[in-house]
Amino acid sequence: MPRHSTRTPSRPREPRDTLVVLLPLRRDRDLAERQGWYRARPSRSVNELGNLTAFRQLLFYQPDSFGAERRRIEYTANVTGYERARRVDLLPDEPEHLRAEELYHCFELGPLRRLTTPILSRIRRRLLFVPTTASRAAGATDINDLFMGTPIEDRLFSGLREEGLLPERQLWLEVPSPGARQRCPTMRCLDLALHCRDSGLDVECDGDKWHTGVERAAKDRRRDNALTVNGWHILRFGTADIRDALPDAVACVREAVQCYGGQVAPE
């Protein structure tokens, strides 16, 4: 007699079909509204998104160049198509541009819609592309609600929020490397960043898959040294620390925040 499984079928994962994109200038929003497209130049960050035809909606992040409307997502639009197009064909008034002949990624858009409640960012962000889900976009009021990290990162973020702490997710910083002759800054991504009165606090969630081996350990040390020299303290938690002892991990972060003068509003 065949056995009957007692396992509850897992729910299918919601697709990441919504993409947060950067509007560098007001004219880029005007172009999206008037001409019905959004362009992205070829780059590693675009390549890491995978299949661009999977995105059904764009959310437009407005940086500091928007003045009083800065640091927020205020508009969205449905994606109606995708193609590659030369920059000069998209912007014929700029035929002498250095990248005029370069093929850009082009999302064709429906009408722009203003969100009922803007999705705000407390800090200045170098935000490029953030894939997320439609349900997260619909319920978000803070830009941190949109990020989708690893399961342990999501869990620790939720635990810190429940504790009343306000970490910034996936915060990119320009950090000079210590001892480098020219001290050229390198972009570093912080899993969870908390700004304290006396120091910055970087909380890293080290999944077993990505943070093992000699090469990865050496890379983590170089990263941590650069952040420490530039005024940041680092806490690292592994999979078991978060999965099996979340209250202890949250308590450790809370005590570190108190040690460094308490959390403050970031500049």
CORTANOR-V273134 format. One record per residue. N is the residue number from 1. RES is the residue in one letter. OMEGA is omega in radians with two decimals (999 if undefined). D_LAST is the distance of its C-alpha to the last C-alpha in Angstrom with 2 decimals. Layout:
{{N/RES/OMEGA/D_LAST} {N/RES/OMEGA/D_LAST}}
//
This chain:
{{1/M/-3.12/67.05} {2/P/3.10/63.54} {3/R/3.10/60.69} {4/H/-3.12/58.30} {5/S/3.09/54.63} {6/T/-3.13/52.91} {7/R/3.08/49.40} {8/T/-3.13/47.32} {9/P/3.13/46.42} {10/S/3.12/42.73} {11/R/3.09/40.97} {12/P/-3.14/40.23} {13/R/3.08/36.61} {14/E/-3.09/34.91} {15/P/3.03/34.41} {16/R/-3.04/31.06} {17/D/3.11/32.12} {18/T/-3.06/28.88} {19/L/3.02/26.47} {20/V/-3.11/22.89} {21/V/-3.12/22.73} {22/L/2.93/20.48} {23/L/-3.07/21.48} {24/P/-3.06/20.33} {25/L/3.10/21.61} {26/R/-3.11/23.20} {27/R/3.11/26.57} {28/D/3.05/26.18} {29/R/3.12/25.98} {30/D/3.12/28.94} {31/L/3.12/30.88} {32/A/-3.09/30.38} {33/E/-3.05/31.57} {34/R/-3.01/34.48} {35/Q/3.01/35.73} {36/G/3.04/34.89} {37/W/3.03/33.30} {38/Y/-3.08/30.11} {39/R/3.05/30.31} {40/A/3.13/28.75} {41/R/3.13/29.80} {42/P/-3.13/31.37} {43/S/3.10/29.10} {44/R/-3.11/28.89} {45/S/3.07/26.22} {46/V/-3.14/28.68} {47/N/-3.11/31.56} {48/E/3.12/29.92} {49/L/-3.14/29.97} {50/G/-3.06/33.75} {51/N/-3.09/35.95} {52/L/3.12/34.14} {53/T/3.14/36.99} {54/A/-3.08/35.96} {55/F/-3.08/33.02} {56/R/-3.08/34.05} {57/Q/3.02/30.87} {58/L/2.97/27.74} {59/L/-2.99/24.41} {60/F/3.12/22.47} {61/Y/-3.11/18.68} {62/Q/-3.10/17.36} {63/P/-3.05/14.44} {64/D/3.12/12.75} {65/S/-3.13/16.31} {66/F/3.07/17.38} {67/G/-3.09/15.78} {68/A/3.13/16.04} {69/E/-3.03/17.07} {70/R/3.01/14.12} {71/R/-3.14/12.56} {72/R/2.92/15.79} {73/I/-3.04/19.31} {74/E/-3.07/21.73} {75/Y/3.05/24.89} {76/T/3.07/27.19} {77/A/3.04/30.57} {78/N/3.06/33.40} {79/V/-3.13/34.44} {80/T/3.14/38.08} {81/G/3.12/38.69} {82/Y/3.08/37.53} {83/E/2.98/38.95} {84/R/-3.10/38.42} {85/A/3.08/38.69} {86/R/3.14/38.58} {87/R/-3.09/35.67} {88/V/3.10/38.25} {89/D/3.10/39.84} {90/L/-3.11/36.60} {91/L/-3.07/35.67} {92/P/3.12/39.09} {93/D/-3.13/37.81} {94/E/-3.06/36.13} {95/P/-3.10/39.17} {96/E/-3.12/38.20} {97/H/-3.09/34.86} {98/L/-3.11/34.73} {99/R/-3.06/34.49} {100/A/-3.08/36.88} {101/E/-3.08/39.35} {102/E/3.10/36.94} {103/L/3.13/37.24} {104/Y/2.95/34.14} {105/H/-3.08/33.57} {106/C/3.05/34.10} {107/F/3.03/33.58} {108/E/-2.95/35.88} {109/L/2.89/34.46} {110/G/-3.12/35.82} {111/P/3.03/34.50} {112/L/3.13/30.78} {113/R/3.10/30.10} {114/R/3.11/27.34} {115/L/3.08/25.98} {116/T/3.09/26.91} {117/T/3.12/23.47} {118/P/3.05/20.52} {119/I/-2.94/18.67} {120/L/3.00/14.96} {121/S/-3.14/11.86} {122/R/-3.04/8.76} {123/I/3.01/6.76} {124/R/-3.09/8.07} {125/R/2.98/11.21} {126/R/-3.00/14.18} {127/L/3.10/16.49} {128/L/-3.08/20.19} {129/F/3.14/22.71} {130/V/3.06/22.55} {131/P/-3.14/26.01} {132/T/-3.11/26.39} {133/T/-3.14/29.15} {134/A/-3.11/30.25} {135/S/3.08/30.13} {136/R/3.13/26.50} {137/A/-3.10/25.65} {138/A/-3.07/27.79} {139/G/-3.02/26.20} {140/A/2.94/22.48} {141/T/3.12/19.99} {142/D/-3.06/16.86} {143/I/3.11/16.52} {144/N/3.11/16.80} {145/D/-3.03/20.27} {146/L/-3.04/21.45} {147/F/3.11/21.14} {148/M/3.13/24.46} {149/G/3.06/24.50} {150/T/3.12/27.41} {151/P/-3.13/29.15} {152/I/3.10/27.91} {153/E/3.10/24.26} {154/D/-3.09/24.76} {155/R/3.14/26.50} {156/L/3.09/23.98} {157/F/3.13/21.12} {158/S/3.13/23.37} {159/G/3.12/24.26} {160/L/3.10/20.76} {161/R/3.12/20.08} {162/E/3.11/23.42} {163/E/-3.13/22.38} {164/G/3.09/19.50} {165/L/-3.05/16.77} {166/L/3.12/14.22} {167/P/3.02/14.00} {168/E/-3.09/12.69} {169/R/3.03/15.87} {170/Q/-3.13/16.80} {171/L/3.13/13.48} {172/W/3.14/14.49} {173/L/2.96/13.26} {174/E/-3.04/15.12} {175/V/3.06/16.53} {176/P/3.11/19.37} {177/S/-3.12/22.43} {178/P/3.08/23.71} {179/G/3.13/26.98} {180/A/-3.07/27.03} {181/R/-3.12/28.88} {182/Q/3.13/26.65} {183/R/3.09/23.47} {184/C/-3.10/22.84} {185/P/3.07/19.66} {186/T/3.10/20.44} {187/M/3.12/18.58} {188/R/3.12/18.14} {189/C/3.12/17.76} {190/L/-3.14/16.59} {191/D/-3.12/18.64} {192/L/-3.08/16.43} {193/A/3.07/13.05} {194/L/3.12/11.84} {195/H/-3.14/8.89} {196/C/-3.07/10.95} {197/R/-3.03/11.09} {198/D/-3.05/13.23} {199/S/2.93/12.59} {200/G/-3.13/11.56} {201/L/3.13/14.44} {202/D/-3.14/16.07} {203/V/-3.09/18.90} {204/E/3.12/21.57} {205/C/-3.00/24.51} {206/D/3.07/27.43} {207/G/-3.07/30.16} {208/D/-3.06/33.60} {209/K/-2.98/34.33} {210/W/-3.04/31.46} {211/H/3.06/30.93} {212/T/3.11/34.49} {213/G/-3.07/36.49} {214/V/-3.09/36.37} {215/E/-3.14/34.58} {216/R/3.13/31.73} {217/A/3.12/31.40} {218/A/3.11/31.25} {219/K/3.10/28.52} {220/D/3.13/26.44} {221/R/3.12/27.04} {222/R/3.12/25.94} {223/R/-3.11/22.71} {224/D/3.12/22.07} {225/N/-3.14/23.04} {226/A/3.14/20.63} {227/L/-3.12/17.64} {228/T/3.12/19.01} {229/V/-3.11/19.48} {230/N/2.92/15.86} {231/G/3.14/14.59} {232/W/2.99/14.90} {233/H/-3.03/17.64} {234/I/2.94/19.66} {235/L/3.13/21.82} {236/R/3.11/24.45} {237/F/3.11/26.65} {238/G/-3.11/29.76} {239/T/-3.11/31.55} {240/A/3.13/33.77} {241/D/-3.07/30.98} {242/I/-3.10/29.38} {243/R/-3.00/32.59} {244/D/-3.06/34.75} {245/A/-3.10/32.52} {246/L/3.14/29.40} {247/P/3.12/29.29} {248/D/3.12/29.36} {249/A/3.12/26.49} {250/V/3.13/24.33} {251/A/3.11/25.46} {252/C/3.12/24.56} {253/V/-3.14/20.93} {254/R/3.13/20.80} {255/E/3.09/22.38} {256/A/3.11/20.01} {257/V/3.11/16.98} {258/Q/3.14/19.02} {259/C/-3.10/19.98} {260/Y/2.98/16.47} {261/G/-3.14/15.75} {262/G/-3.12/14.88} {263/Q/3.13/12.11} {264/V/3.06/9.04} {265/A/-3.13/6.60} {266/P/3.07/3.78} {267/E/999/0.00}}
//
